[in-house]
């Protein structure tokens, strides 16, 4: 059976957002154990010109829900990007997971050729659904999840590749 657009998107987003939620839980425990102000981790960056942890989580969730909404042809939920605590970031992950659960295979499958246009202040990007998913949305999503992982790892959190990948179900 060929891999469907749904199988290549929603389960990947769900799994990786779940793994990210578990990593954030470990970060909370780490901050408590080491008596680190959680804001230090939430605002940590890998480099001065990179976005902090909170923004990495926000963009990862935006990418997942935006991709699902565009491929399914449904309204993309808007979140205000105001999270400043681990609890608020977890709530955002939960909201995103709930939205992803509401999107069905019937809504996404067959979207390979669907025109997708993204408009940014300085550029407009045009894709068909398959190229949008495989060449833009998934790499962008993975970049931000990976960067969130790397920020926390760089700041001493004892996590490894299996925390990132998660255990096979």
ZIQUIFEN-V104099 format. One record per pair of residues at least 24 apart in sequence whose C-alpha atoms are under 6 Angstrom apart, sorted by the first residue. I is the first residue (numbers start at 1). J is the second residue. Records with the same first field share a line. If there is no record, write none. Layout:
I: J ; J
This chain:
5: 109
6: 105 ; 108 ; 109
13: 64
19: 166
46: 151
53: 148
56: 144 ; 148
60: 141 ; 144
63: 141
71: 108 ; 111
72: 107 ; 108
